[in-house]
Amino acid sequence: MSDTVTRLEAIRASVARAARDFGRKPQSVTLIAVSKTKPAEQIAEVLEAGQRVFGENYVQEAKAKWPALKARFPDAELHMIGPLQSNKAREAVELFDAIHSLDRESLAKELAREIARAGRAPRLFVQVNTGEEPQKGGIAPGETDAFLARCRDVHGLAIEGLMCIPPEAEPPSPHFALLAKIAARNGLKGLSMGMSADYEAAIQLGATHVRIGSAIFGARG
């Protein structure tokens, strides 16, 4: 068993244990293996070990790796978790099964246009900038309700949930709790939150998707 697969099995066990510890079913938490910057051969090892949900940050990188991987593993799911440029909306709709970084009106408009054109609708998560950091994408918490309403009523988009990346220098749990509160009042069940360093806290506060890269694939090269 390779080091990558060993780490994958350890993370799977840890995610399941955290879910049970907080009174949840392990299957209520989807593990997204974040494969950005990693070569196709290493990703294939993880696919062969049974992992089926992956996250990528860049459209062009995903286009270079994933068509061949999906040909071999057609039941694999690919999630866009990085910033998405509006001019990449067409390629993103064609390639990804879910997009976690819907964060502005222009992108909502382009995604709606491309979904209608392609007849294919990736599951959508709105990114919330819970720390209101100027360098980070996402809707401000106080503006999220109105943005969700526009996504639904103006653009006809079905929104599955919310995503956040807490500030590095702050405890993550208050940010996860805030995201869960906004989702609950908007009738959203999906919570994409928690990464390698804080996924247990995210699971405690209701995460339905945790995005784990380095703890599976190793440090970035």
C-alpha positions in Angstrom: 0.0 0.0 0.0 1.4 3.4 -1.0 1.9 6.2 1.5 -0.9 8.1 -0.3 -3.4 5.3 0.1 -2.3 4.8 3.8 -3.0 8.5 4.5 -6.4 8.2 2.6 -7.5 5.3 4.8 -6.4 7.1 7.9 -8.4 10.2 6.9 -11.5 8.1 6.0 -11.4 6.5 9.4 -10.9 9.8 11.2 -13.8 11.5 9.3 -16.1 8.5 10.2 -15.0 8.6 13.8 -15.5 12.3 14.1 -19.0 12.0 12.6 -19.9 9.2 15.1 -18.4 11.2 18.0 -20.8 14.1 17.3 -23.8 11.9 16.9 -23.8 11.8 13.1 -23.8 9.0 10.5 -20.4 8.7 8.7 -22.1 8.7 5.4 -23.5 12.2 6.1 -20.1 13.6 5.5 -18.6 13.6 2.0 -14.8 13.5 1.8 -13.5 15.6 -1.0 -9.9 14.6 -1.8 -8.3 17.8 -3.0 -6.0 16.8 -5.9 -4.8 20.2 -7.1 -1.2 20.2 -8.2 -1.0 16.5 -7.9 -0.1 14.2 -10.9 -2.7 12.0 -12.5 -0.7 8.9 -11.4 -1.1 9.8 -7.8 -4.8 10.6 -8.2 -5.3 7.2 -9.9 -3.9 5.5 -6.8 -6.6 7.2 -4.7 -9.3 6.3 -7.2 -8.2 2.7 -7.2 -8.5 2.7 -3.4 -12.2 3.6 -3.8 -12.2 7.4 -3.3 -14.7 8.9 -5.8 -15.0 12.6 -4.9 -12.2 15.0 -5.8 -11.6 18.8 -5.7 -9.6 20.9 -8.1 -8.8 24.7 -7.9 -8.2 25.5 -11.6 -10.1 24.8 -14.7 -7.1 24.4 -16.9 -5.3 22.0 -14.6 -8.5 19.9 -14.2 -8.9 19.8 -18.0 -5.4 18.5 -18.4 -5.9 15.6 -15.9 -9.5 14.6 -15.5 -11.0 13.6 -18.9 -8.6 10.6 -19.0 -9.2 9.8 -15.4 -12.9 9.9 -15.8 -12.7 7.7 -18.8 -11.1 5.1 -16.5 -13.3 5.8 -13.5 -16.6 7.1 -14.9 -18.3 7.3 -11.5 -15.7 9.8 -10.1 -17.1 13.2 -9.1 -15.1 16.4 -9.7 -15.7 19.5 -7.6 -14.5 23.0 -8.4 -13.3 24.5 -5.1 -11.1 27.4 -6.2 -12.0 30.8 -7.6 -13.8 30.7 -10.8 -13.4 33.3 -13.5 -16.7 34.2 -15.3 -15.0 33.5 -18.7 -14.3 29.9 -17.5 -18.0 29.2 -16.7 -18.6 27.2 -19.9 -15.7 24.9 -19.3 -16.5 24.6 -15.6 -20.1 23.5 -16.4 -18.9 21.0 -18.9 -16.2 19.5 -16.6 -17.3 19.7 -13.0 -20.1 17.9 -11.1 -20.2 20.6 -8.4 -18.9 24.2 -8.1 -18.2 25.5 -4.5 -17.1 29.0 -5.3 -20.1 30.9 -6.7 -19.4 34.4 -5.2 -20.7 37.2 -7.4 -23.6 38.3 -9.6 -21.6 38.1 -12.9 -20.6 34.5 -12.3 -24.2 33.6 -11.4 -25.4 35.1 -14.7 -22.7 33.2 -16.7 -23.4 29.9 -14.9 -27.1 30.2 -15.6 -26.4 30.9 -19.2 -24.1 27.9 -19.6 -26.3 25.5 -17.7 -29.2 26.4 -20.0 -26.9 25.9 -23.0 -25.3 22.7 -22.0 -28.4 21.1 -20.4 -26.1 20.1 -17.5 -26.3 21.5 -14.0 -23.4 21.1 -11.6 -24.5 21.3 -8.0 -23.8 24.8 -6.7 -22.4 26.2 -3.4 -22.2 29.9 -2.7 -18.9 30.9 -1.1 -19.3 33.1 2.0 -16.4 35.3 3.1 -17.1 34.7 6.8 -14.0 36.7 7.9 -14.8 39.5 5.4 -11.1 39.3 4.3 -10.5 41.7 1.4 -8.1 39.4 -0.4 -10.5 36.5 -0.4 -13.5 35.7 -2.6 -16.9 35.2 -1.2 -20.1 37.0 -0.4 -20.1 39.0 2.9 -22.3 37.3 5.5 -24.7 40.2 5.7 -25.3 40.1 2.0 -25.7 36.4 1.6 -29.4 36.1 2.0 -30.1 38.7 -0.7 -27.5 37.1 -3.0 -29.1 33.7 -2.6 -32.5 35.1 -3.4 -31.1 36.7 -6.6 -29.5 33.4 -7.6 -32.8 31.6 -7.3 -35.3 34.3 -8.4 -33.3 36.2 -11.0 -31.0 33.6 -12.4 -33.0 30.4 -11.8 -30.1 28.6 -10.1 -30.6 25.8 -7.7 -28.3 26.3 -4.8 -27.3 23.2 -2.7 -25.3 24.9 0.0 -22.7 27.3 1.3 -18.9 27.1 1.4 -16.3 29.0 3.5 -12.6 29.2 4.2 -12.0 30.7 7.7 -9.2 33.2 8.2 -5.9 31.4 9.0 -5.2 33.3 12.1 -8.6 32.8 13.8 -10.2 29.8 15.4 -12.4 28.2 12.7 -15.4 27.1 14.8 -17.1 30.5 15.0 -16.9 30.8 11.2 -18.3 27.3 10.7 -21.1 28.1 13.1 -21.9 31.3 11.2 -22.0 29.4 7.9 -24.4 26.8 9.4 -26.7 29.6 10.7 -26.9 31.3 7.4 -27.6 28.0 5.6 -30.3 27.0 8.0 -32.2 30.3 7.7 -32.1 29.9 3.9 -33.2 26.3 3.8 -29.9 25.0 2.6 -28.5 21.6 3.7 -25.1 21.6 2.1 -22.1 22.9 4.2 -18.7 22.8 2.4 -16.3 23.6 5.3 -13.3 22.1 6.9 -9.9 21.2 5.5 -6.9 19.1 6.7 -6.3 21.1 9.8 -9.8 21.7 11.0 -12.2 19.1 9.5 -13.2 17.6 12.9 -14.4 21.0 14.1 -16.3 21.4 10.9 -18.0 18.0 11.2 -19.0 18.9 14.8 -20.8 22.0 13.4 -22.6 20.2 10.6 -20.2 20.0 7.6 -21.6 17.9 4.8 -18.4 18.2 2.7 -14.9 18.4 4.0 -12.1 19.3 1.6 -8.9 17.5 2.4 -5.7 17.7 0.4 -2.3 17.6 2.1 -3.4 15.1 4.8 -4.1 12.7 1.9 -1.7 13.6 -0.9 1.1 15.0 1.2 2.6 18.5 1.2 2.4 20.5 -1.9 5.3 20.0 -4.3 
